[in-house]
Amino acid sequence: MRIFWQSFVDRTTSAPYMARLAAYLNEIAAPGTSVHVEGITPADRDFGRLSEFRCAIQAVDNGLAAQERGFDAYVMGHFQDPGLYELRSALTIPVTGVGEATLLAASQLGRRLGLVTLDSAFEVWHYEQADRYGLAGRIAHVTGMGCRPEDFSAAFAGDAEAKARMLRDFTACAQPLLDRGADVVIPAGVLPGLLIASEHGFKIGHAPVVNCAAVALKSAEMWVQLRRLNGTEPSRGPSFALANERAREDFRAAVAHTTIAESKTR
């Protein structure tokens, strides 16, 4: 099984994170499964809707290319899941969103969910996500750490003190969520998710902390297996009607045209 994992960080700027993520995913993957981690340049560096939309376009284009290259599944490895539904309607291979998979899994561990995201700019996005996935009433609160992807680099490069500091910061941000009634804590981003991945049985008070990276990978593996076993795939009715070949070609041509136009202006 070959899984394509789309990250929204730059491979060079966040090299320690990308290397650690690829190593971790391949370490925990089922026997016979390999995971390819792809970045985006420029990264999602200006938090907001326009940046998310720009990265989503590239992510969809990469998904179409990944399917052509024979990957068995695609993971939207950015918790906010921008372009997730478009990907699901464009690809015939299983498409898993880190945010969707983690929120649905966490809802089985407790009634009230608290999310710790990178920046407060994403708070409203996560509330909208929960509403989209039918979990709006289960969110206790969302809080931001006030950090950027590169802030994790030292921790992923092996700096034990940097990792301990980031874990303390994460815990401090999560504690008010428990005070508001959360009984499950979700790192709303693969960066903090990977940070806690080595902390076996990690809890804050009574609340388990969900490893979103592991949940997304195992969800992707499950859907590939179910597709092979039962032919299960998304509804091709109104929710995720499959785009025809012309629509896919038009989309890829538009992205290619934009890329060429950008290169000519540099």
Sine and cosine of phi, psi and omega as CSV:
sin_phi,cos_phi,sin_psi,cos_psi,sin_omega,cos_omega
0.00,0.00,0.75,-0.66,0.02,-1.00
-0.89,-0.46,0.82,-0.57,-0.06,-1.00
-0.89,-0.45,0.74,-0.67,0.05,-1.00
-0.99,-0.16,0.84,-0.54,-0.05,-1.00
-0.91,-0.42,0.89,-0.45,-0.03,-1.00
-0.99,-0.11,0.93,-0.38,0.10,-0.99
-1.00,-0.10,0.33,-0.95,0.01,-1.00
-0.94,-0.33,0.33,0.95,0.05,-1.00
-0.95,-0.32,0.29,-0.96,-0.01,-1.00
-1.00,0.08,0.72,-0.70,-0.06,-1.00
-0.88,0.47,-0.54,0.84,-0.03,-1.00
-1.00,0.10,-0.76,0.65,-0.04,-1.00
-0.88,0.48,-0.62,0.79,-0.03,-1.00
-0.90,-0.43,0.70,0.72,-0.07,-1.00
-0.83,0.55,-0.70,0.71,0.01,-1.00
-0.87,0.49,-0.64,0.77,0.02,-1.00
-0.91,0.41,-0.73,0.68,-0.03,-1.00
-0.88,0.47,-0.66,0.75,0.01,-1.00
-0.91,0.41,-0.69,0.72,-0.01,-1.00
-0.92,0.40,-0.65,0.76,0.00,-1.00
-0.89,0.46,-0.75,0.66,-0.01,-1.00
-0.88,0.48,-0.68,0.73,0.01,-1.00
-0.90,0.44,-0.71,0.71,-0.04,-1.00
-0.90,0.44,-0.74,0.67,-0.03,-1.00
-0.88,0.48,-0.63,0.78,0.02,-1.00
-0.96,0.26,-0.43,0.90,0.08,-1.00
-0.93,0.37,-0.65,0.76,-0.10,-0.99
-1.00,-0.08,-0.10,0.99,-0.01,-1.00
-0.90,0.44,0.48,-0.88,0.04,-1.00
-0.89,0.45,0.45,-0.90,0.05,-1.00
-0.80,0.60,0.74,-0.67,0.00,-1.00
1.00,0.04,-0.01,1.00,0.01,-1.00
-0.96,-0.27,0.71,-0.71,0.10,-0.99
-0.83,-0.55,0.53,-0.85,-0.04,-1.00
-0.84,-0.54,0.81,-0.58,0.09,-1.00
-0.98,-0.22,0.84,-0.54,0.00,-1.00
-0.98,-0.20,0.82,-0.58,-0.02,-1.00
-0.90,-0.43,0.68,-0.73,0.05,-1.00
-0.99,-0.17,-0.11,-0.99,0.04,-1.00
-0.72,-0.70,0.68,-0.73,0.04,-1.00
-0.76,-0.64,0.82,-0.57,-0.12,0.99
-0.91,0.42,0.46,-0.89,0.01,-1.00
-0.94,0.35,0.07,-1.00,0.11,-0.99
-0.97,0.26,0.98,0.21,-0.20,-0.98
-0.99,-0.17,-0.27,0.96,0.03,-1.00
-0.88,-0.48,1.00,-0.02,-0.15,-0.99
-0.84,0.55,0.83,-0.56,0.01,-1.00
0.33,-0.94,0.09,-1.00,-0.12,-0.99
-0.91,0.43,-0.64,0.77,-0.05,-1.00
-0.92,0.40,-0.67,0.74,0.03,-1.00
-0.91,0.42,-0.65,0.76,0.04,-1.00
-0.88,0.47,-0.65,0.76,-0.01,-1.00
-0.92,0.40,-0.68,0.73,0.00,-1.00
-0.88,0.47,-0.71,0.70,0.01,-1.00
-0.92,0.39,-0.57,0.82,0.00,-1.00
-0.89,0.46,-0.63,0.78,0.02,-1.00
-0.87,0.49,-0.73,0.69,0.01,-1.00
-0.91,0.41,-0.60,0.80,0.00,-1.00
-0.90,0.43,-0.64,0.76,0.04,-1.00
-0.91,0.41,-0.68,0.73,0.03,-1.00
-0.88,0.48,-0.68,0.74,0.04,-1.00
-0.90,0.43,-0.56,0.83,0.03,-1.00
-0.91,0.41,-0.67,0.74,0.05,-1.00
-0.89,0.46,-0.65,0.76,0.03,-1.00
-0.92,0.39,-0.64,0.77,0.00,-1.00
-0.89,0.46,-0.65,0.76,0.03,-1.00
-0.90,0.44,-0.66,0.75,0.03,-1.00
-0.89,0.46,-0.50,0.86,-0.02,-1.00
-1.00,0.10,0.03,1.00,0.12,-0.99
1.00,-0.04,0.26,0.97,0.07,-1.00
-0.92,0.38,0.51,-0.86,-0.06,-1.00
-1.00,0.00,-0.32,0.95,-0.01,-1.00
-0.37,-0.93,0.36,-0.93,0.01,-1.00
-0.81,-0.59,0.72,-0.69,0.09,-1.00
-0.89,-0.45,0.84,-0.54,0.18,-0.98
-0.97,0.22,0.99,-0.11,-0.12,-0.99
-1.00,0.07,0.60,0.80,0.03,-1.00
-0.75,-0.66,0.88,-0.47,-0.24,-0.97
-0.82,0.57,-0.53,0.85,-0.05,-1.00
-0.93,0.36,-0.24,0.97,0.07,-1.00
0.86,0.51,0.57,0.82,0.02,-1.00
-0.91,0.41,0.72,-0.69,-0.01,-1.00
0.99,0.17,0.11,0.99,-0.06,-1.00
-0.88,0.48,-0.74,0.67,-0.04,-1.00
-0.93,0.36,-0.58,0.82,0.05,-1.00
-0.91,0.43,-0.66,0.75,0.06,-1.00
-0.88,0.47,-0.68,0.73,-0.05,-1.00
-0.91,0.40,-0.47,0.88,0.03,-1.00
-1.00,0.04,-0.23,0.97,-0.03,-1.00
-1.00,-0.10,-0.48,0.88,-0.11,-0.99
-0.96,-0.29,0.48,-0.88,0.09,-1.00
-0.99,-0.15,-0.24,0.97,0.10,-1.00
-0.99,0.14,0.39,-0.92,0.01,-1.00
-0.86,0.51,0.65,-0.76,0.01,-1.00
-0.85,-0.53,0.85,-0.53,0.00,-1.00
-0.90,-0.43,0.71,-0.71,0.11,-0.99
-0.98,-0.22,0.75,-0.66,0.01,-1.00
-0.84,0.55,-0.72,0.70,-0.03,-1.00
-0.90,0.44,-0.76,0.65,-0.02,-1.00
-0.87,0.49,-0.76,0.65,-0.04,-1.00
-0.89,0.46,-0.65,0.76,-0.05,-1.00
-0.95,0.32,-0.68,0.73,0.01,-1.00
-0.89,0.46,-0.67,0.74,-0.01,-1.00
-0.93,0.36,-0.63,0.78,0.03,-1.00
-0.92,0.38,-0.69,0.72,-0.02,-1.00
-0.89,0.45,-0.49,0.87,-0.02,-1.00
-0.92,0.38,-0.23,0.97,0.06,-1.00
-1.00,-0.01,-0.14,0.99,-0.05,-1.00
-0.98,-0.20,-0.29,0.96,-0.01,-1.00
-0.14,-0.99,0.20,-0.98,-0.07,-1.00
-1.00,0.08,-0.59,0.81,-0.12,-0.99
-0.87,-0.49,0.82,-0.58,-0.13,-0.99
-0.96,-0.28,0.70,-0.72,0.09,-1.00
-0.89,-0.45,0.72,-0.69,-0.05,-1.00
-0.92,-0.39,0.72,-0.69,0.12,-0.99
-0.93,-0.36,0.93,-0.37,-0.04,-1.00
-0.95,-0.30,0.17,-0.98,-0.05,-1.00
-0.91,0.42,-0.73,0.69,-0.14,-0.99
-0.64,-0.77,0.49,-0.87,-0.02,-1.00
-0.88,0.47,-0.32,0.95,0.03,-1.00
-0.87,0.50,-0.42,0.91,-0.05,-1.00
-1.00,-0.03,-0.08,1.00,-0.10,-1.00
-0.86,0.52,-0.76,0.65,-0.03,-1.00
-0.90,0.43,-0.55,0.83,0.01,-1.00
-0.88,0.47,-0.67,0.75,-0.04,-1.00
-0.94,0.35,-0.58,0.82,0.10,-1.00
-0.89,0.45,-0.64,0.77,0.04,-1.00
-0.91,0.41,-0.63,0.77,0.07,-1.00
-0.85,0.53,-0.77,0.64,-0.03,-1.00
-0.85,0.52,-0.63,0.77,0.04,-1.00
-0.90,0.43,-0.68,0.73,-0.01,-1.00
-0.89,0.46,-0.57,0.82,-0.05,-1.00
-1.00,-0.06,0.15,0.99,0.07,-1.00
0.98,0.19,0.38,0.92,-0.08,-1.00
-0.86,-0.51,0.31,0.95,-0.09,-1.00
-0.83,0.56,-0.63,0.78,-0.04,-1.00
-0.97,0.24,-0.07,1.00,-0.05,-1.00
-0.98,-0.19,-0.08,1.00,-0.06,-1.00
-1.00,0.02,0.89,-0.46,0.03,-1.00
-0.97,0.24,-0.71,0.71,-0.02,-1.00
-0.11,-0.99,0.35,-0.94,0.09,-1.00
-0.80,-0.60,0.70,-0.71,0.04,-1.00
-0.70,-0.72,0.45,-0.89,-0.03,-1.00
-0.96,-0.28,0.56,-0.83,0.03,-1.00
-0.99,0.15,-0.33,0.95,-0.02,-1.00
0.95,0.32,0.67,0.75,-0.01,-1.00
-0.71,-0.70,0.11,-0.99,-0.02,-1.00
-0.85,-0.53,0.30,-0.95,-0.04,-1.00
-0.79,0.62,-0.66,0.75,-0.05,-1.00
-0.92,0.40,-0.30,0.95,0.02,-1.00
-0.92,0.40,-0.32,0.95,-0.01,-1.00
-1.00,-0.02,-0.15,0.99,-0.17,-0.99
-0.85,0.53,-0.71,0.70,-0.04,-1.00
-0.88,0.48,-0.66,0.75,0.00,-1.00
-0.88,0.47,-0.66,0.75,-0.02,-1.00
-0.98,0.19,-0.24,0.97,0.05,-1.00
-1.00,0.06,-0.02,1.00,0.07,-1.00
0.95,-0.30,0.12,0.99,0.01,-1.00
-0.98,0.19,0.97,-0.25,-0.08,-1.00
-0.89,0.45,-0.62,0.78,0.00,-1.00
-0.93,0.37,-0.63,0.78,0.04,-1.00
-0.89,0.46,-0.66,0.75,0.03,-1.00
-0.91,0.42,-0.70,0.72,0.01,-1.00
-0.88,0.48,-0.63,0.78,0.01,-1.00
-0.91,0.41,-0.68,0.73,0.01,-1.00
-0.91,0.42,-0.61,0.79,0.04,-1.00
-0.91,0.41,-0.63,0.78,0.05,-1.00
-0.90,0.43,-0.67,0.75,0.01,-1.00
-0.90,0.45,-0.67,0.74,0.02,-1.00
-0.88,0.47,-0.72,0.70,-0.01,-1.00
-0.89,0.46,-0.65,0.76,0.01,-1.00
-0.90,0.44,-0.61,0.79,0.03,-1.00
-0.94,0.33,-0.54,0.84,-0.07,-1.00
-0.98,0.21,-0.49,0.87,-0.09,-1.00
-0.83,0.56,-0.69,0.72,0.04,-1.00
-0.88,0.47,-0.40,0.91,0.05,-1.00
-0.91,0.41,-0.65,0.76,0.05,-1.00
-0.91,0.41,-0.59,0.80,0.02,-1.00
-0.90,0.45,-0.44,0.90,0.03,-1.00
-1.00,-0.03,0.08,1.00,0.11,-0.99
0.96,-0.28,0.02,1.00,0.01,-1.00
-0.91,0.42,0.66,-0.75,0.11,-0.99
-0.88,-0.48,0.08,1.00,0.17,-0.99
-0.65,-0.76,0.68,-0.73,0.03,-1.00
-0.94,-0.35,0.75,-0.66,-0.02,-1.00
-0.88,-0.47,0.87,-0.49,0.19,-0.98
-0.94,0.34,0.94,-0.33,-0.10,-1.00
-1.00,0.08,0.89,0.46,0.01,-1.00
0.18,-0.98,0.58,-0.81,-0.02,-1.00
-0.94,0.35,-0.48,0.88,0.06,-1.00
-0.85,0.53,-0.85,0.52,0.06,-1.00
-0.92,0.38,-0.47,0.88,0.05,-1.00
-0.89,0.45,-0.68,0.73,0.02,-1.00
-0.94,0.34,-0.52,0.86,0.02,-1.00
-0.86,0.51,-0.64,0.77,-0.06,-1.00
-1.00,-0.05,0.01,1.00,-0.11,-0.99
-0.88,0.47,-0.54,0.84,-0.04,-1.00
-1.00,0.07,-0.05,1.00,-0.03,-1.00
-1.00,-0.06,1.00,0.04,-0.09,-1.00
-0.89,0.46,0.76,-0.65,0.02,-1.00
0.92,0.40,0.47,0.88,-0.09,-1.00
-0.89,0.45,0.81,-0.58,0.06,-1.00
-0.72,-0.69,0.40,-0.91,0.17,-0.99
-0.86,-0.51,0.95,-0.31,-0.16,-0.99
0.90,0.44,-0.79,-0.61,0.02,-1.00
-1.00,0.03,-0.10,0.99,-0.19,-0.98
-1.00,-0.05,0.85,-0.52,0.12,-0.99
-0.92,0.39,0.57,-0.82,0.05,-1.00
-0.97,-0.26,0.84,-0.54,-0.15,-0.99
-1.00,0.05,0.78,-0.62,0.04,-1.00
-0.99,0.14,0.99,-0.13,-0.12,-0.99
-0.92,0.40,-0.50,0.87,0.01,-1.00
-0.91,0.42,-0.72,0.69,0.00,-1.00
-0.92,0.40,-0.66,0.75,0.00,-1.00
-0.87,0.49,-0.70,0.71,-0.03,-1.00
-0.91,0.41,-0.68,0.73,-0.01,-1.00
-0.90,0.44,-0.72,0.69,-0.02,-1.00
-0.92,0.39,-0.52,0.85,0.08,-1.00
-0.91,0.40,-0.69,0.73,0.02,-1.00
-0.88,0.47,-0.70,0.72,0.03,-1.00
-0.87,0.49,-0.66,0.75,0.00,-1.00
-0.87,0.49,-0.70,0.72,-0.06,-1.00
-0.94,0.34,-0.53,0.85,0.11,-0.99
-0.90,0.43,-0.70,0.72,-0.01,-1.00
-0.90,0.44,-0.67,0.74,0.00,-1.00
-0.93,0.38,-0.57,0.82,0.06,-1.00
-0.90,0.44,-0.68,0.73,0.02,-1.00
-0.93,0.37,-0.60,0.80,-0.06,-1.00
-0.97,0.25,-0.74,0.67,-0.14,-0.99
-0.85,-0.52,-0.06,1.00,-0.07,-1.00
0.96,0.27,0.36,0.93,-0.06,-1.00
-0.95,0.32,0.74,-0.67,0.06,-1.00
-0.52,-0.85,0.17,-0.98,-0.02,-1.00
-0.88,0.47,0.40,-0.92,0.12,-0.99
-0.86,0.51,0.75,-0.66,0.07,-1.00
-0.98,-0.18,0.39,0.92,0.17,-0.99
-0.99,0.12,-0.53,-0.85,-0.08,-1.00
-0.86,0.50,-0.51,0.86,-0.08,-1.00
-0.90,0.44,-0.80,0.60,-0.09,-1.00
-0.69,-0.72,0.79,0.62,0.05,-1.00
-0.83,0.55,0.74,-0.68,-0.09,-1.00
-0.96,0.29,0.81,-0.59,0.05,-1.00
-0.90,0.43,0.61,-0.79,0.02,-1.00
-0.99,0.17,0.08,-1.00,-0.09,-1.00
-0.89,0.46,-0.63,0.78,0.00,-1.00
-0.90,0.44,-0.66,0.75,0.02,-1.00
-0.89,0.46,-0.65,0.76,0.03,-1.00
-0.92,0.40,-0.67,0.74,0.01,-1.00
-0.90,0.43,-0.66,0.75,0.02,-1.00
-0.88,0.47,-0.66,0.75,0.00,-1.00
-0.90,0.44,-0.75,0.67,-0.03,-1.00
-0.91,0.42,-0.58,0.82,0.04,-1.00
-0.92,0.39,-0.63,0.78,0.01,-1.00
-0.91,0.41,-0.66,0.75,0.03,-1.00
-0.91,0.40,-0.68,0.73,0.01,-1.00
-0.89,0.45,-0.64,0.77,0.01,-1.00
-0.90,0.44,-0.66,0.75,0.02,-1.00
-0.91,0.42,-0.66,0.75,0.00,-1.00
-0.89,0.45,-0.67,0.74,0.01,-1.00
-0.92,0.40,-0.67,0.75,0.00,-1.00
-0.89,0.45,-0.63,0.77,0.02,-1.00
-0.90,0.44,-0.67,0.74,-0.04,-1.00
-0.91,0.41,-0.52,0.85,-0.01,-1.00
-0.96,0.29,-0.39,0.92,-0.03,-1.00
-1.00,0.03,-0.13,0.99,-0.03,-1.00
-1.00,0.08,0.00,0.00,0.00,0.00
